Amino acid sequence: MNSSYHRKKLLTRAIETTTEIPSLNELQFAKSSAAYLLRTPRNQNSVSQISQATTNVVSVTDVKVKNTDKGIEVILVTSNSQQLSVSPKTEGNSYIVNISNAQLQLASGGSFQQSKPVTGIALVTVANADANTLRVTVVGETGAPVVELFDSQTEGLVFGVTSTASTAQQPTPTPEKQPPIELEVIAAPEGSYNVPDATTATKTSTPVRDIPQSIQVVPRQSWQDQGAVNTIDALRSVGVVQGFNSPSNGDVFTIRGFQTSNLLHNGLKDYTGGAISGQTQLANIERIEVLRGPASVLYGQGNPGGTINYVTKQPLSEPYFAASTTFGSYSFYQPTIDISGSLNSDKTLLYRLNTSYISTESFVDFFYNQRYIIAPVLSWQISKNTKLTFESEF
């Protein structure tokens, strides 16, 4: 396409047919686009002069519509495109071009029409307006399209039409705001040190915050993390409790300066874990509750220091199995097994079995210590409010 060449031809013809030669400032048309020719009033006057001076009617033999990346091209096929006099205007959604010295001569008649050649263009028509005028009309769907004029020496007069639906013309869509998603997850923390309920002092499962006595609960997770192997080590985190483990005297505890003999298992007096008999093992213990102060008299005769209550593991309704082995100094060796589950289909009869074996030497030469524990538990849920539990330790 050579729009500059087209303008030069039109300008030369205008000079030859007018009686007054225009001044130099009137001839400054050094623009690279033929569209400028259509938009400048001075150019339109020149084209009008050319139209008035032109007596021959140019024949348009064919009309072609081609798709482009921006829209379409409407091509008026003629061998004398340089002699065409065009006059464009816009009315509503329509872009109209009147060519005052051309006629459409098709084999099918004197008009051409194509509906919706591309998205954004509703209609393209080329028809003879009268005996000397050819009219080109391009109707946009949402607005008047943008049209540029080109002169092709090989094809004819070309109208480059930019569709109103092209990406260059469409505004960027604003994404819809989605409502925020709120997700609430409620679950018990795994391995937590917080035990909200205790049975000591009230002999019922009561929140510690609602008990008027001073109670500190040491969960199993606490002594597992610190690697405790006996109750003395497990209770080191309770500041008012001091104890030592004697191979001959067992566990000896002092609470608030008073040596205590109040050792409980699930709230019941334990006569086997006192200061005179053996040691309490941790294999079947779920948590240890320490009741501090003279409230220990709730469990009968005792001292004002406090009470230690061992709460054992209870059967589970779902199958459970755990095994571990612990090694330590002085040839310490301890394997443990913990299994639990249901004995019937409705899960009213449950069991649990904890076993452990301890073998260790000592800082005393030729002294060996071996202990083991077998602790079976059987529970029967008789009704909704009644449960019978059989528990033993060997």
Secondary structure, DSSP 4 states (H G I P E B T S, - for coil): --HHHHHHHHHHHHHHH-SSPPPGGGG----S-THHHHH-HHHHHHHHHHHHH--SPEEE-EEEEEE-SSEEEEEEE-S-GGG--EEEEEETTEEEEEETTEEE-BTTBSEEEEEEEETTEEEEEEEESSSS-EEEEEEESSSPPEEEEEEETTTEEEEEEE-TTSTTTSPPPPPPPPPPP------PPTT-S---EE-TTTSS-EEGGG-SSEEEEEEHHHHHHTT--SHHHHGGGSTTEEEEEETTTEEEEEETTEEE--EEETTEE-SSSSSSS----STTEEEEEEEESGGGGGGSS--TTEEEEEEEP---SS-EEEEEEEEETTTEEEEEEEEEEESSTTS-EEEEEEEEEEEEE-SSTT-EEEEEEEEEEEEEEEETTEEEEEE---
